[in-house]
């Protein structure tokens, strides 16, 4: 399996479903409380932006616009983050 295939599988079977699950949890909390706190709104926005970044990576994989070494680096960053070492999955915020 290539690193691109491994990254695609990791994103589609683990990372994105985890993000969706967290978004669902936040929306349930909002429904229970009948309002959204600023923290909840911020987290929703961050998760949606992160999910969009991941979708861009998936699009790059599908189109062949991502190098194997970049895929390997992202895989390592994601695995480190899943262990609790990082929260940014190796992505750098753009200004």
C-alpha positions as CSV (number, residue, x, y, z in Angstrom):
1,X,0.0,0.0,0.0
2,X,1.4,3.4,-0.9
3,X,1.6,6.2,1.6
4,X,-1.1,8.1,-0.4
5,X,-3.4,5.1,0.0
6,X,-2.6,4.7,3.7
7,X,-3.2,8.4,4.3
8,X,-6.5,8.3,2.4
9,X,-7.6,5.3,4.5
10,X,-6.5,6.9,7.7
11,X,-8.4,10.1,6.9
12,X,-11.6,8.5,5.6
13,X,-11.9,5.7,8.2
14,X,-10.5,7.4,11.3
15,X,-9.8,11.2,11.3
16,X,-12.9,12.5,9.5
17,X,-15.3,10.2,11.2
18,X,-13.8,11.3,14.6
19,X,-14.3,15.0,13.6
20,X,-17.9,14.3,12.5
21,X,-18.5,12.5,15.8
22,X,-17.2,15.5,17.8
23,X,-19.3,17.9,15.7
24,X,-22.4,15.7,16.5
25,X,-21.5,15.8,20.2
26,X,-21.3,19.6,20.2
27,X,-24.6,20.0,18.3
28,X,-26.2,17.7,20.9
29,X,-24.9,19.8,23.7
30,X,-26.2,22.9,22.0
31,X,-29.6,21.3,21.5
32,X,-29.7,20.2,25.2
33,X,-28.7,23.7,26.4
34,X,-30.9,25.5,23.7
35,X,-27.9,27.8,23.0
36,X,-24.3,27.7,21.8
37,X,-21.5,29.0,24.0
38,X,-18.7,31.0,22.3
39,X,-16.4,28.1,23.0
40,X,-18.8,25.7,21.2
41,X,-19.1,28.1,18.2
42,X,-15.3,28.5,18.0
43,X,-14.8,24.7,18.2
44,X,-17.4,24.1,15.5
45,X,-15.7,26.6,13.2
46,X,-12.2,25.1,13.9
47,X,-13.4,21.6,13.2
48,X,-15.2,22.6,10.0
49,X,-12.1,24.4,8.8
50,X,-9.9,21.4,9.7
51,X,-12.3,19.0,8.0
52,X,-12.1,21.2,4.8
53,X,-8.3,21.0,5.0
54,X,-8.5,17.3,5.2
55,X,-10.9,17.2,2.2
56,X,-8.4,19.2,0.3
57,X,-5.8,16.6,1.1
58,X,-8.1,13.8,-0.1
59,X,-8.7,15.8,-3.3
60,X,-5.0,16.0,-3.8
61,X,-4.6,12.3,-3.3
62,X,-7.4,11.6,-5.8
63,X,-5.8,13.9,-8.4
64,X,-2.2,12.7,-7.7
65,X,-1.1,16.2,-6.6
66,X,0.5,15.0,-3.4
67,X,4.0,13.5,-3.0
68,X,4.6,10.2,-1.2
69,X,7.0,11.8,1.3
70,X,4.3,14.4,2.2
71,X,1.8,11.7,2.7
72,X,4.2,9.8,5.0
73,X,4.8,13.0,7.0
74,X,1.1,13.6,7.4
75,X,0.5,10.0,8.4
76,X,3.2,10.4,11.1
77,X,1.7,13.7,12.3
78,X,-1.8,12.2,12.5
79,X,-0.6,9.1,14.4
80,X,1.3,11.3,16.8
81,X,-1.8,13.5,17.3
82,X,-3.9,10.5,17.9
83,X,-1.5,9.5,20.7
84,X,-2.1,12.9,22.2
85,X,1.3,14.4,21.3
86,X,-0.1,17.1,19.0
87,X,-3.4,18.8,18.3
88,X,-2.7,20.3,14.9
89,X,-2.1,17.1,12.9
90,X,0.9,18.9,11.3
91,X,-1.1,21.5,9.6
92,X,0.1,25.1,9.8
93,X,-2.5,27.8,10.0
94,X,-2.4,30.2,7.0
95,X,-2.4,34.0,7.7
